[in-house]
Structures are given as C-alpha cells and as structure tokens.
Amino acid sequence: MDETLEAKILDVLKHHHLMVLATIRPDGSPQATTVNYAHEDLTLYFAADAASQKAGNIKLNNKGHLEKHPIRRFMRV
C-alpha cells in the first residue's frame, strides 16, 4: 500500500471511534450497524454478541463494508 494512503487511513482511524459496518442478511438484504472500534495499525476490532444478527450475518458471509461514521462528536444534552 502507498505510504501516503496508509498514513491518511491511520489518521482517520486515530481520530474516529465509530464506524458503520454493513453486512448481508441471510435473505440477501443489507444491514448497516454503527459500532465502536479500536485499531492496531490497519487491523480493526469491534465487539459483537455471538447471538446478534451482525455476528450471524458475518458467520454466513464474511464479506462486508466499513465506513467512518459521519458524527465526529456527541453533544451532551
């Protein structure tokens, strides 16, 4: 991977901690779920209950899509 691109990706990962994880349900329809994540270099980690729809989708089809969550900061109300 190009070093400039890797540096940009790592910068995004460093400053954000929410992502949208899109998976495929058993019926073929998409499911997008917001999750918190941690990372070590370019490896991402997130928690999922083994009995959750998200985990079941990943077990059936390990293909997915990750995207940075659009909200950077939360406001206390």
PyMOL commands that set and color helices and strands:
alter all, ss='L'
color gray80, all
select helices_A, chain A and resi 3-15+53-60
alter helices_A, ss='H'
color red, helices_A
select strands_A, chain A and resi 18-24+30-36+38-40+43-45+65-68
alter strands_A, ss='S'
color yellow, strands_A
deselect
rebuild
show_as cartoon
